[in-house]
């Protein structure tokens, strides 16, 4: 009889495309010995596949377990041990490090692997200080920001530092905290629940915004919070918004969340995206030249988790086809992804995006002004409109109030020449192009 893990993988096969199954899911091996009812452990050959599955399929796998067992476990994707590890495996953090019960940290989430830029520097420094003086400075540490910006990475970096010191670390989502509470309450084993969450050295809670309007669990979390802080135990919390903007949350909880340090993470600027890609390439042993790295940086949105998927896709296609990853190859592999983003682009949307990015009014771009900043913005808007929409040169000339299509042609040549001779300018144009592609019309 198949184990529950194999049953889940068979069920997953019927819900995803054949390519993803053959390339990724087929590599999974269910660890029946180490897994528990609330913890499903799978092992894969390398970090690239592990990161891809964590990002794309972990939630789906957990849901399928819940359907079959009525318990939604935490899904842990680990790299299988090898008697003769490859050089690629040797470049990553040891993956089977001993961990206290209750800790499900990703060992690759370290401060060394976190790329610091202007958008996340404050949160990085705060987390680093907490790892050096837990329970002393910034307790609690509340980190907020959008999806895929590195909140969990920073949180778990602190956890991995403290694990290495032999401390007891609990990492959990609000959903898992709620499930644990419900199970122990129904089993009349609340003493065990309290021992788990109130006697650790570090409690890491992801996505605290999901406490909204859950009064009973808010009450329990309030007491857990106070018990830990009264013992000078460190608490780190993440959310998609600051405490005061979380609706349906008791004021006493908001007050406690704000009593330590609240740090935000902003979407990364282009330079930081480039460094993140370089770091991911180094960790996963994917070889990309500067031109491809710059291109990938310009097409990803704010969610840097996209990087894992893109690198995995490029690497898989490269290996299957036996070719190097050139800029032409990358554009071809990712063309469908870009086409989908650009299907609803209009000239008005381009105008709004360029104007916002360059701090110029849309009306000024379409004016007759010869101010250098406005001329610069107008040329970029014309270039993007010609590149990203089906509008003809005469149509664009009319839209921008130009004499005729020759003026548009001249602008196109000017921008193309600048892009050819100035790599930084070309990368900026490509980044703007992607921002237009993912913008939502107001």
C-alpha positions in Angstrom: 0.0 0.0 0.0 1.3 3.4 -0.9 2.3 5.8 1.9 0.2 8.9 2.4 3.1 10.9 0.9 3.0 8.9 -2.3 -0.8 9.2 -2.4 -0.5 12.9 -2.2 2.0 13.1 -5.0 -0.2 10.9 -7.2 -3.1 13.3 -6.5 -0.9 16.2 -7.3 0.1 14.7 -10.6 -3.4 15.0 -11.8 -3.6 18.7 -11.0 -0.5 20.1 -12.6 1.0 20.0 -16.1 3.1 17.1 -17.2 6.3 19.2 -17.6 6.2 20.5 -14.0 5.5 17.0 -12.8 8.4 15.4 -14.7 10.8 18.2 -14.1 10.2 18.8 -10.4 7.6 16.8 -8.5 9.0 13.5 -9.8 12.2 14.3 -7.9 10.4 14.4 -4.6 10.9 11.5 -2.1 8.6 11.3 0.9 10.4 10.7 4.2 8.0 8.4 5.9 10.2 7.8 8.9 10.8 11.5 9.9 7.3 12.8 8.9 4.5 13.3 11.4 0.8 14.1 11.2 1.5 17.8 11.3 4.8 17.7 9.4 5.4 16.3 5.9 9.0 16.0 5.0 10.1 15.5 1.4 13.7 15.3 0.0 15.0 16.4 -3.4 18.4 16.2 -5.1 19.4 19.8 -5.1 18.6 23.3 -3.8 17.2 24.7 -7.1 14.5 22.1 -7.2 13.8 22.5 -3.4 13.3 26.2 -3.7 11.1 25.9 -6.8 8.8 23.4 -5.1 8.7 25.4 -1.9 7.6 28.5 -3.8 5.1 26.9 -6.3 3.7 23.7 -4.8 4.2 23.5 -1.0 0.7 25.0 -0.2 -0.9 22.7 -2.7 0.8 19.7 -1.2 -0.3 20.7 2.3 -3.9 21.1 1.1 -3.9 17.6 -0.5 -2.6 16.2 2.8 -5.5 17.9 4.6 -8.0 16.4 2.2 -6.7 12.9 2.9 -6.0 13.2 6.7 -8.0 16.2 7.9 -4.8 17.7 9.2 -2.9 20.4 7.2 0.8 19.8 7.9 3.8 22.0 7.5 5.5 20.9 4.3 9.3 20.8 4.6 11.4 20.3 1.4 15.0 19.2 2.3 17.9 18.2 0.2 18.7 14.5 0.4 22.0 13.4 2.0 24.7 12.2 -0.3 27.7 10.1 0.4 29.6 12.0 -2.2 28.1 15.5 -2.3 28.5 17.6 -5.4 30.3 20.9 -5.5 27.0 22.6 -5.9 25.7 21.0 -2.7 28.9 22.0 -0.9 28.3 25.7 -1.6 25.1 25.7 0.5 24.5 25.6 4.2 24.5 22.1 5.7 21.0 20.8 5.1 20.6 18.2 7.7 21.7 20.2 10.7 20.2 19.1 14.0 17.2 21.2 15.0 15.2 21.4 18.2 11.7 20.0 17.9 9.2 22.5 16.6 11.7 24.4 14.4 11.2 24.2 10.6 13.7 26.7 9.4 15.1 26.9 5.9 18.9 26.5 6.5 19.6 28.6 3.4 18.0 31.6 5.0 21.0 33.3 6.6 22.3 36.8 6.9 25.2 35.9 4.5 22.7 34.9 1.8 20.6 38.1 2.2 21.3 40.8 -0.3 21.1 44.2 1.3 20.0 47.4 -0.5 18.5 50.7 0.3 15.0 49.1 0.3 15.8 46.6 3.1 18.9 48.0 4.9 17.0 49.1 8.1 15.2 45.8 8.6 18.4 43.9 8.0 20.4 45.9 10.6 17.5 45.5 13.1 17.4 41.7 12.6 21.2 41.4 12.8 21.1 43.3 16.1 18.3 41.1 17.5 20.4 38.0 16.6 23.3 39.4 18.6 21.2 40.5 21.6 17.9 38.5 21.6 15.4 39.6 24.2 17.4 42.7 24.9 17.0 45.0 21.9 13.9 45.5 19.7 11.5 43.0 21.4 9.3 42.4 19.6 10.7 43.0 16.1 7.9 43.6 13.7 8.8 43.4 10.0 6.3 44.3 7.3 6.3 44.5 3.6 4.9 43.0 0.4 5.0 39.4 -0.7 8.4 38.0 -1.6 10.5 40.9 -0.3 12.6 38.9 2.3 10.6 39.2 5.5 10.7 35.5 6.2 14.3 35.3 5.1 15.4 37.9 7.7 13.2 36.3 10.4 14.6 32.9 9.9 18.1 34.2 9.7 17.8 35.2 13.3 16.4 31.8 14.0 19.3 30.0 12.4 21.8 32.0 14.4 20.1 31.1 17.6 19.7 27.4 16.6 23.4 27.3 16.1 23.8 28.4 19.7 21.6 25.6 20.9 18.6 27.8 21.6 15.0 26.6 21.2 13.4 28.2 18.2 9.7 28.0 17.2 8.8 29.1 13.7 5.1 29.1 12.7 2.5 30.8 10.6 -0.7 32.2 12.2 -2.6 29.4 10.5 -0.4 26.7 12.1 -0.6 28.4 15.4 -4.4 28.4 15.1 -4.4 24.7 14.1 -2.2 23.7 17.0 -4.5 25.7 19.4 -7.7 24.1 18.0 -6.2 20.6 18.2 -4.9 20.9 21.7 -8.1 22.5 22.9 -10.2 19.7 21.6 -7.8 17.1 23.0 -7.7 18.9 26.3 -3.9 19.1 26.1 -3.5 22.9 26.4 -0.6 22.4 28.8 1.4 21.0 26.0 0.4 23.9 23.7 1.6 26.4 26.3 4.8 24.5 26.9 5.6 24.6 23.2 5.0 28.2 22.6 5.8 29.8 25.9 9.0 28.0 26.8 11.0 28.7 23.7 13.9 31.2 23.4 12.7 32.6 20.1 9.2 32.7 18.7 8.9 33.5 15.0 5.3 34.3 13.7 4.7 34.7 10.0 1.8 36.7 8.5 0.3 38.0 11.7 -2.4 39.9 9.7 -4.3 36.6 9.5 -5.1 37.0 13.2 -7.7 39.5 12.1 -11.2 38.9 13.5 -10.2 35.7 15.2 -11.0 36.7 18.8 -10.3 33.4 20.6 -6.9 32.9 19.0 -6.1 36.6 19.6 -6.7 36.1 23.3 -4.4 33.1 23.4 -1.7 34.9 21.4 -1.9 37.9 23.7 -1.1 35.7 26.7 1.6 33.8 24.8 3.2 37.2 23.8 3.1 38.5 27.4 4.5 35.3 28.8 7.5 35.3 26.5 8.3 39.0 26.8 8.1 38.8 30.6 10.8 36.2 30.5 12.9 38.4 28.1 12.4 35.8 25.3 12.6 37.2 21.8 9.6 37.6 19.5 9.7 38.4 15.8 6.6 39.0 13.7 6.0 39.6 10.0 3.0 41.1 8.3 2.0 42.6 4.9 1.2 45.9 6.7 2.2 47.8 9.9 0.3 47.0 13.1 -1.9 50.1 13.1 -3.3 49.2 9.6 -4.3 45.6 10.4 -8.0 45.6 10.7 -9.9 43.3 13.1 -7.0 43.3 15.5 -7.4 44.1 19.2 -5.9 47.4 20.2 -3.9 45.8 23.0 -2.2 43.6 20.5 -1.5 46.5 18.2 0.0 48.4 21.1 2.3 45.5 22.0 3.4 45.0 18.4 4.4 48.6 18.3 6.2 48.5 21.6 9.4 47.1 20.2 10.7 48.1 16.7 8.6 48.2 13.5 10.7 47.9 10.4 9.5 47.9 6.8 10.9 46.4 3.6 10.3 48.2 0.4 10.3 46.7 -3.1 14.0 46.4 -4.3 15.5 48.9 -6.6 17.1 47.6 -9.8 20.6 47.4 -8.4 19.4 45.3 -5.5 17.5 43.0 -7.9 20.7 42.5 -9.9 22.7 41.6 -6.7 19.9 39.2 -5.6 20.1 37.4 -8.9 23.9 37.1 -8.7 23.6 35.6 -5.2 20.9 33.1 -6.3 23.1 32.1 -9.3 26.0 31.6 -6.9 24.0 29.5 -4.5 22.3 27.4 -7.1 25.3 27.1 -9.5 23.5 28.7 -12.4 25.8 30.4 -14.9 24.4 33.7 -16.3 26.4 36.5 -18.0 25.9 40.1 -17.1 23.5 40.8 -19.9 21.2 38.0 -19.0 21.3 38.9 -15.3 20.4 42.5 -16.2 17.5 41.3 -18.4 16.1 39.1 -15.7 16.3 42.0 -13.2 14.2 44.1 -15.5 11.4 41.6 -16.1 10.7 40.5 -12.5 8.2 42.3 -10.4 8.6 43.4 -6.8 8.2 39.8 -5.7 11.8 38.5 -5.7 10.6 34.9 -5.3 10.0 35.1 -9.0 13.8 34.8 -9.4 13.9 31.2 -8.2 11.3 30.2 -10.8 13.0 32.0 -13.7 16.5 30.6 -12.8 15.0 27.1 -12.5 13.2 27.5 -15.9 16.3 28.8 -17.7 18.6 26.2 -16.2 16.2 23.3 -17.0 15.7 24.4 -20.6 19.5 24.9 -21.0 20.2 21.4 -19.7 17.5 19.8 -21.8 18.6 21.5 -25.0 22.3 21.3 -24.3 23.0 25.0 -24.9 24.4 28.0 -22.9 22.0 30.6 -21.5 22.5 33.6 -23.8 20.4 36.7 -23.9 18.6 35.5 -27.0 18.0 32.1 -25.3 16.6 33.8 -22.2 14.3 36.1 -24.2 13.0 33.1 -26.1 12.4 30.9 -23.1 10.6 33.8 -21.2 8.7 35.3 -24.1 5.4 33.7 -23.2 5.7 35.1 -19.7 6.4 38.6 -21.0 3.6 38.3 -23.7 1.1 37.6 -21.0 2.1 40.6 -19.0 1.9 42.9 -22.0 -1.4 41.8 -23.4 -3.4 44.8 -22.0 -0.9 47.6 -22.4 -2.2 51.0 -23.7 -0.5 54.3 -24.5 -2.4 55.9 -21.6 -1.0 53.3 -19.2 2.5 53.9 -20.5 2.1 57.7 -20.0 0.9 57.3 -16.4 3.7 54.9 -15.5 6.5 57.0 -17.1 5.1 60.2 -15.6 5.0 58.7 -12.1 8.4 57.2 -12.4 10.1 60.4 -13.6 7.9 62.7 -11.5 6.4 64.6 -14.4 2.7 65.2 -15.2 1.3 63.2 -18.1 0.0 66.5 -19.6 3.6 67.9 -19.6 4.8 64.8 -21.6 2.2 65.6 -24.3 2.9 69.3 -24.3 5.2 71.3 -26.6 7.6 72.0 -23.8 11.3 71.8 -24.7 12.5 71.4 -21.1 15.2 68.8 -21.1 13.5 66.6 -18.4 10.2 66.7 -20.2 11.8 65.9 -23.6 13.6 63.0 -22.0 10.3 61.6 -20.6 8.5 62.2 -23.9 11.1 60.2 -25.8 10.9 57.3 -23.4 7.1 57.3 -23.5 7.2 57.3 -27.3 9.7 54.5 -27.4 7.8 52.3 -25.0 4.5 53.0 -26.8 6.0 51.9 -30.1 7.6 48.8 -28.6 4.8 47.7 -26.3 1.6 48.6 -28.2 0.4 47.9 -31.8 0.1 51.7 -32.5 1.6 52.8 -35.7 4.0 55.8 -36.0 1.3 58.1 -37.5 -1.0 57.2 -34.6 1.6 57.9 -32.0 2.5 61.2 -33.8 -1.1 62.2 -33.4 -1.3 61.1 -29.8 1.8 63.0 -28.8 0.9 66.1 -30.8 3.9 65.8 -33.2 4.0 67.0 -36.8 4.1 63.6 -38.4 5.5 60.0 -38.2 9.1 61.1 -39.1 9.3 62.8 -35.7 8.4 59.5 -34.0 11.0 57.7 -36.2 13.7 60.2 -35.2 12.8 59.6 -31.5 13.0 55.9 -31.9 16.4 56.1 -33.4 17.6 58.4 -30.7 16.5 56.1 -27.9 17.9 53.0 -29.7 21.2 54.7 -30.1 21.4 55.6 -26.4 20.5 52.0 -25.4 23.2 50.6 -27.7 25.9 52.9 -26.3 24.8 53.1 -22.6 24.1 49.8 -20.9 22.8 51.5 -17.7 20.3 53.5 -19.8 19.2 50.3 -21.6 18.7 48.5 -18.3 16.6 51.4 -17.0 14.4 51.4 -20.1 13.9 47.6 -19.8 13.0 48.1 -16.1 10.5 50.8 -17.1 9.1 48.5 -19.7 8.5 45.8 -17.1 6.8 48.3 -14.7 4.5 49.2 -17.5 3.8 45.5 -18.1 2.7 44.8 -14.5 1.0 48.2 -13.9 -2.7 48.2 -13.1 -4.7 51.0 -14.8 -6.3 53.4 -12.3 
